Amino acid sequence: MNNRGWMTPNRNVQTESDRRGENRQATCTRCELWVFDGTGRPSRISDVVTRNSSFCGLSMVARLSGPLRVGQPMEATLASHGNAPTHVAGTVAFCRPVKEDYYEVGLHVKAAGPNKILTAGPERGQSNYDWFMEALRSVDPN
């Protein structure tokens, strides 16, 4: 644990899900996270900070009531000082506890840009992104 009481990851251990072809860039940006259930309805999570990013991944620490499911679709809106926010959408790559109600969440990036991607309306996401429909089916409890 570091001086703030957060668990510090062991950087000497590399798991299969942590292996990437590109380097990670450390970040610390407040963001908003929208997580979609199997029906396509989003839930907003506002207590979120980014940890690192790469070309196809984003790692965040979020206050959650419980872990997210791998494969669950989500969109992160990253704050930008003086510029338009950046929207990043994809699926949950991993979700592991950090401390009490906080989890490290990995987002496997499928789309990114200056405009809302999935949060513009689930029907837009359903019609524009095949991976979104597949991800919704993977978290649908029925």
Buried (B, 14 or more C-beta within 10 A) or exposed (E): EEEEEEEEEEEEEEEEEBEEEEEBEEBEBEBBBBBBBBEBEBEEBEEBBBBBBBEBBBBBBBBBEEBBBBBBBBBBBBEEEEEEBBBBBBBBBBBEEBEEEBBBBBBBBBBBEEEBBBBEEBEBBBEEBEBBBEBBEBBEEE
